[in-house]
Structure formats: C-alpha cells, structure tokens
Amino acid sequence: MTVTIVGSQLGDEGKGGVVDLYGDAADVVARYQGGDNAGHTVVHGGETYKLSLVPSGAVRGKTGVLGNGCVVNPETLFDELDQLRERGLEPDVRVAERAHAILPYHRVLDGIEEEEKADLAAGTTKRGIGPTYEDKAGRRGVRIGDLLDPEVLRERLEYVVPQKRALAEDVFGVTLEGETADAFDVDHLFETYRAYGERLEDEDMTVDCGTFLQERVDAGENVLLEGAQGTSIDIDHGVYPYVTSSNPTAGGATVGTGLGPTVVGQGEVIGIVKAYLSRVGTGPLPTELGGVEGQTPGYDGDSSTGDRDEEELATYIRDEGGEYGTVTGRPRRVGWLDIPMLRHAARTNGFTGLAVNHIDVLAGLEEVEVGHSYEFDGEEIFTVPPTTEQWARCEATYRTFDGWPDVDWAAVAEEGYEAIPENARTYLEYLSTELDAPLYAIGVGPGREQTVVIESPYDE
C-alpha cells in the first residue's frame, strides 16, 4: 500500500519527522517533487541529520527514491550520500531517469531573476529549482537519463546552453567570468555531468520510477510518498506567485512518481499540521502576529508603531519553536493557526488522517487563538479565496481556546494521548472536526520519541 505525507500549510510543518515516525513499517520512501530547496531534519538514535535532497527514510535504512517529479542537483545528492556514509550509514537511494537535472546555469539565473522580480519575488532559495522546472515545461531540460548517454547529453547541452548564455549576457547584462563562465560552458558542463552520470551508473542508482515502485507495491511492500514544502505554496493551489514551482499536494504524488491515481488514492494521505503558523518570505498571512521587516507587507520594522503585545507574543513563539533561519538566523514570520488555509488543504489533498506537531511550543500561554474564518468584503468565508489579492483583503475571525501548561512532554509521549493536557486535547479535537480527519499523531517535541502515536496508517 501507499502512504502519502503532505504539508498542509506553508512548509516546515515537520514532515521529515513524520516520515521518520512511520518509516519502520515502510519499505520504500519516495520523494515526488521539489529539489534541494527543501530542508528536513531527522533525529535518529540520538543523532541529528539535516538533509535537503535525500529522502528522510534513507537514514533508517529504507530504500529512498527521488521520483520523476523531482529536480535533482547531482552535486548535492552525492555530497549528502557521502556525508551519510562518513557517519556510518549505507543509504540505498535510487533516482528516476525521468527526473530533471539542475545545472549550474539554473542556479545563476535563479538568483538574477529573483532580484529582477522585486516585489513579486517568491523568496526562493536560489538553488535553481524554478529555472529547472521552467526548462522542463519548455522541453529544453536535461534529464537524469540523459547523463547516462554521452551523445544525448552533448546534444542537449549544445541546444540549451547558448540560449542560457544569451539570456545572462544580453538580457540581464551579466559578465561571465570564473565559475560563472563555467556555468555557461558546454565543454565544462559536459565533463562534469557526464562524470555524475558515470557514478550513477557505477552505483546502479537510476530507475524507471513508476515501474520500480509499482513492482514494490505489487510485492506487498509499503511505499511512503514524501512531499516537500506545503499546500499553500503549491504552484496551482497556493498563494500565487509566492509559490514553489511544483505540486506538493497529494495529486503530485501520482504525477511525480508514475504510480497511478487509483494506487495512491487507495492508500492513506496524512496532512502534517504545525500547531501554529510560520513562513519565510513575503505574501499575505491573515493570522500573522507582529511582523518581520523585509517579509511582512507594509511592515517597516518599527515595533513601536505596532501592537507591542503581539510583537512580544511573536517573539515568544519564535524562541520556543526555533523559528529562525538555520543559516541566516533571520526570524521567520509566525501567526496563529489559520483554519481556512487548512480547510483548503484538506479539500485539495483529501486527508485521511492528521499529524499535528509542536503543541508544546504553545504551552504556557494563557490563551491560544485560531483564525476560524475570514471576513472578506463584508462576508464570512471559510476557505482561502482563489487569488492572492483577494486573500490579502481577508481579515481573520478568531476563536479563543484556554491555554495549557508546560508539562513533562517526554512522559506525555510515553503515556499516550490521554496524558496530553485537557485544553490541548480540546484544541486538537476542534482541528480534527473542522478538517473532518482523525488525529494520527501529535508531536510534543523535536525527536521521534517525543510523538504521541494514536494510529498507524498501516493498520488494517
């Protein structure tokens, strides 16, 4: 059977931890979209592993697959595999031959285009994800399978690289020198990426993804399908244009792996929810608390002009939840749980269960609020409107819940659901009711062992 793990918000909901949680019963863990822009942290055996491309399950000895819906930077892939091996692991990772390769010119152009877009910038990681998907749609991409065939690889590069060089030099006025020049040099790219192809061949890593996974399903194995990012930054169903370049929603699981929709649809789809809201980048956020300069629209960083209580609350949640950039240390935007956003995610994905993370972060607050609905042009609405401009006009209508105490969360995880403070259970059960999906797991800390497991998706 299949179990699909989907982020229900804006990414960073703790999907990697849930994949790790249910990984014991899975035989294969496959990523179906995204690239090395999607960092995920797995804590296993007292060790912390930070990955951006290798599927989370590889840490637990499962077969990991990067599906055809992914865009793959071979340099990142091999760096992560080598680091895991240095730490004593032997990851088994396969790559779909239909997946597209990220090349150096994609990363160069990503940075340039993000600066050119100014107010419409999506806050990309500048790792070439968007430009690679653009080339995929434009039928000028280089696929992983192309790296295995020198003649095809050379042909692809000789077609596309002159176009990219002209774009960089003639449109954006970039001076190509040093490493930047190498990014637009056919011979250099051919030698580099042919070497990656040889390593993929030597390590027997490439597969016909759909056939490979279907054979595992037919053999009675459990296949876990892992999405990156979250529903509200899905290119079709998210807050366009502040979105990623692929489909993190459950429909992407079938397109991005080659498994049929009836196969994925007969399995479980688990929505991952963070108990509050966080995001990196600009765009509307109706339940936001305080603001972050350079990200929150209209916020100039002068807290004296805002609500001081909100600013203090936002800082408290950031500190408790570690809501700061891993590399930059920049604060992330935070807010109360947005139920219309989650209703939209539940409909789009068809959740059969929920995993709610970080309820411990909100512990100690006297009251916890949720945005239950929106006021939009004088009307109450209960889901996200179709355009970003309409969403920006929405004002959240709140419901208030009594807070819950900070407790020994490790003991709670060991004792089970009834040990969760009563007010927190009221909050969780409200969420389950609104999304019409049962609670499967509750995260009460960062480690796998700090999770209250209510139900396994593999139970029949």
N, C-alpha and C positions, 0 to 999 in steps of 0.2 A: 504494500500500500504506500501511498504518499502522504506526507505531512508538509504543508506549506507554511512558512513563517513570514509574516508580513508586518512591517512597521505601520502603525495606524495614524501617525502624526507627521512630524517633520524630520524624521530620522533621529538617531541617538536615543531610541526607546529601550535599548538593552536587548536587541535581537540576538547578538552573539551569545549572550549568557543563556538565552532560552534554547538556542540551537545546542549549546553545550549541555544544558539540562536534559534534553530529550535525546541526546546523542548516543547514550548507551544502547538504546533499542534500535537505532538506525544503523544500517549497513553502509549507506552511501549518503553523503551530504553534497548537494549540488547548488551552486550559485547560478541564478538565472538572468541577472542583469548587473549593470554597473561595472566599475573598474577599481583601480587602486585609490579612488577618492573616498572609499567607504571604510573608514577605520572601525575595527571592532576589537574588543578586549575580552579575552577568555582567561579565567582563573582556574587552574587545574593542578592538583597535587601541590598546592602551596606556591606554585609558580604563576606569574602573570605573563601572558603572551599577547602582544599587540600586533595585529595583522591588518593589512589593508586589501589584500587580494586573495590569499589562500583561504579556502573555506574553513570556517571555525572547527568543523568536525575533525579536520586533519590532526589537530592537537590531541584528540582522543583515539587516534589510530584508525579512524574511519577512512574509506576511500572518498577523496574530495574531487569534485568535478567543477570546472569552470565552463558553464554552458555556452551555447552559441549566441545567447543574448548578451554576453559579457563583452567588454573591450579589454584586451589583455596587454599590459606592458611587460614584455618578457624579462626586462631587467629587474623590475620589481618582483616578478614571480620567482626568479632564480635567487635573488637576494634573500627573500623570505624563506625559501626552501633551504638554502644553505645555513641560514641562522638557526632554523629549527633543528637541522642536523647537528650543528655545533652544540646544541643544548641536549643532545642525546635522543632526539626523536627521529623516526623514519617515516616521514609523511608520504602517503600514496596519493598523488594529485594527477588528474587527467585534464586535458584541455580539448575543448571541442574544435575540430578543424574548421568549422564554420564561424567560430568567434573571430572578431576583427582585432588586428594588432594595433596598438598605439605606437606611433613612430615619433621621433624627436621633433619633427616639424609640427606635429599636433600640439605638443606642449608649448612650443614657442608661440604659435598662433593663438593658443588659448589665452595666454597672458596678455597679448596685444589686444585681442578682441574684447576681453573683459574690461580693459581700460577705455577702449573706444566707446563701449556701450554706456558708460557713465551711470546715470540713474536707472537704466534698465538692466544693469549688471545683476547676474544671478548669485554672485558670491561664490564663484566656482573655486575649486582647489588649484586650478591652473595646471592640471596634470594631463591635459589633452583629451579628456573624456568627451566633451561636447563636439570638438572638431572631428574626432574619430567616428562618432555616430553620424555626423553630417556627411562624412565621406561614405559611410555605409549606405545611407539613403541616396546619396548621389552616384552610387555604383562606381566609385573610384577608390574603394578601400582595399587594404591588403589584409587578407585573412590568414589565420594561423596555418591553414593547409598550404597556403602559398609559400610559406617559409621552407617547406619541405621539398620544393621543386625549384631548382636554381633558374631554369629558363622562365618559368611563370613569374617568379619573384622579380627578376630583372625586367621583364616586360611591364609588370605593374608599376614598378618604381620609375621607369623611363617615361611612362604615361603621366603619372601624377606629380612627380617632384617638380618638373618645370612650372606647372600650374601654381604650386605652393610657393616656389621661389618668386614668381612674378607677383603673387599676392603680397608677399612680405616686402619685396623691394618697391614695386610700382604703386601699390595701393596704400600700404602702411608706412612706406619710406624707411624700412629697416636696413641698416648697414650690416651685411652678412660677413662676419669675421669670427675667427676662433671656433668655439664649439657651436656657435650659431650658424656658421657657414657649413659645418659638418652636418647639421640637421637638414640641410637642403642639398647635400651632395650625393648623387646617385651611387657612386662607387663606394663611398664610406658606408652608406646605409645598406647597400647590398652585402658587403663583407660582414657587417655587424649582425644583420638579421639572418643571413644565411648561417652564421655560427649558432645563433639561437635555434634555428631550425634543426641543425645537426644535433644539438643537445636534446631537443625534444624527441628526435628520432632515437638517439642512443639510449635514452631513458624510457622509451616506449610510452610516452605521455599523451599522445594525441588519440582522439576517438571520434567516431561518428556519434555525437552525443545522444540523440534520440534513440538510436538502436541500442547503444550501450545501456542506457537507463531502463528502457523497456524490457530488455533481457533480464535485468536485475529484478524488476517488478514481477515479471513472469515466473521467475525462480522463487518467488515468495519472499523476497527481501524487502526491507523497509527503506524507502528513499525519502530523505528530508530535503526539501527545496527551500533555499535561503535567499530572501530578497535583501537588497541594500537600500539605504535611505528610507523614505516613508511615503505614505499615500499622498500627503498634501504637497509633495514635490514631484509627483508623477507627471510626466510631460503631458498626458491627456487629462488627468483628473486632479491635478494640483493647481497651485496658485500661479498660473502662467503670467509673466515669463520667469518668475522666480522659482524655477523648477530644474530638475535634473534632465538628462537627455534620453531617458529610457523609462520603462514601466515597472516600478517597484511593486505595483499591485498584483493581486493573485493571477490575473489574466496573463501577466508577463511570465508566470511560471511555465505555462504551456508553450508560449511562443519562444521563450528563451532557453528551452531545453529540448524541444522536439517531442515531448510527451503529449499525447492527445488531450483535449479539454475534458473528455469523459474520464480519462485516467486521473487527472488532477482533481476533477470535480467529485469523484467518488471517495477521495481522501478527506483529510481534515485541513482546515485553513485557520490558523491561530493568529489572532491580532495581538500585537505587542503594544501595550499602552504604558507610557510613563505617567505616574500619578499626578504630575503637573506638566507644564508645557515648557519646552525650551527650543530655541532655534538660533542658527547662525545665519546672518545675512539680513537683507532688508525685505520689505514687503509688509502687508497688513498682519496684525496679530491682535485681534479684538480683546483678548483677556490678558494682555501684557501688563506686568507690574513694573512701574518705573520706566526706564529706557536705557539704551546703550548708544552712545554717540557714534555716528557713522553707520548705524544699522537701523535704529528705530526712526521711521519717517517723522520729520519735524522736531526731533529731539536734538538739542544743541549741547547737551552735557552739563547744563547748569541746573543742578538738583534743587537750587533754591526757588526755581520757578515751577517746580512740580510738587507732587504730593510727597512730603517727607516720609510719612508712614509707609507709603508704597515703596519708596526707594529703600527704606530700611528692610522691609519685608523681602524685596527682591534680592538684596544683598545676603540676607539670611538664607534664602533658598539656594542661591548660588554657592554659598560657602558650604552648606550642608550637603549639597548634591555634587559639588566639584564642577560646577558649570563654568569652567574656564577653558580656553583653548589649550590643547595638550602642548603644542609647540609655541604659540604666541603668548599664552597666558591671558588673552583678552577675554573679558566677561561675555558670556552668552546672554541673549535675551531670554527672560523667563516670564511665566504667567500662570494663571490658574488653568485647570483642565477646561478644555473647550469641547463641550458635548456636541454641538452642531458639526464640528470638524470630525468627531468620532462617529456620529451617525452617518455622515458621508462615507467614511472609510468602511463602516460595517456593510453598507449597501454595495459599495463598489467591489468589495472583496468577498462578501458572503461568509463572514466569520462563523466558524462552528465552535470556537472557544476563545477565551481571552487569557493573556498572561499580563498581569499588572505589576510594574516594577516601581521601586523607590517610595513605597508608602512610609518608610522610616524617615525619609527626608523631611516630611511634613509633620513629624511627631513633635510635640511641644507647643504647637500653635494653639491659641485659644479657639480659633475658628478657621475652617477651611472652606473656601468658596469654589464653586464651579460655574462656568458660563453655561446655563441651561438652554438658552435660546438667544436669538438676536432680535433687536429692533431694527428693522430695515424699512426706511421710508414710511414710518408710521405703522408698520405691520409687524407682528411677531412671526418669525420664521424659525424653523427647527433644523435646517441643514445649511451647508455652505452654498451661497449663490454661484452661478456659473462663471462670472467674470471677476477678476481681481479688483477692478474698480468698484464693483458692487460690494464686494467683501470689505473693502476699505471703508465703506459707508455704514457698515454694521456696528451696532453697539451691543455689547454683551448684556444679557439679563441674567442676574446671578441668583443662585440658591446657596444658602449657607448651612454648613454642617458643623456640629460641635467637634472640636479638635480631640486628639487622642494623645496619651502620654508617651514619652520616650521610655521604652522598656528594654529588657534583655532580648534583643531580636534573634540572637543565636538560639536562645531557649525556645522562642516562639516557633522558629523554623523546625526545631526538633519535635515540638509538641503537636503542631498542626494548626489547622485553620481556626479552631475554636479558641486558641491562645492569642490570636490577634485581638487587640483592644476592641471593645464593642463598637465604639464610634467609628473606628476604621472599617469594621465589617459593614456598618451601615452605609458608609461611603462606597465601598466596593460593590455592595449588592445593588445600590442605586445605579451604578455604572453598568452592571450586568443586565439589569432590567431595561435600561434605556437602549442598550445595543442589542438586546434580545440574543444574548450569547452567554453560556455558562462560564464561570471562572475556572480556569485550569491550573493556574499557578500564580503565586503572589511573591514578588521579590521584596525581601526585607533587609537586604544588604548586598554588597558587591559580589560575593562569592557564590558559587553554585550551591554550596551547602546552606546558604542563607536564603533559601527559597522554600516557601510552603507549597508543596505539590498536592493539589487537590485531585487531579485526574490526569492520567496519561492518555495522549491521543491514540496510542496503540492498543489500548484496552478495547476488547470487543464484547 
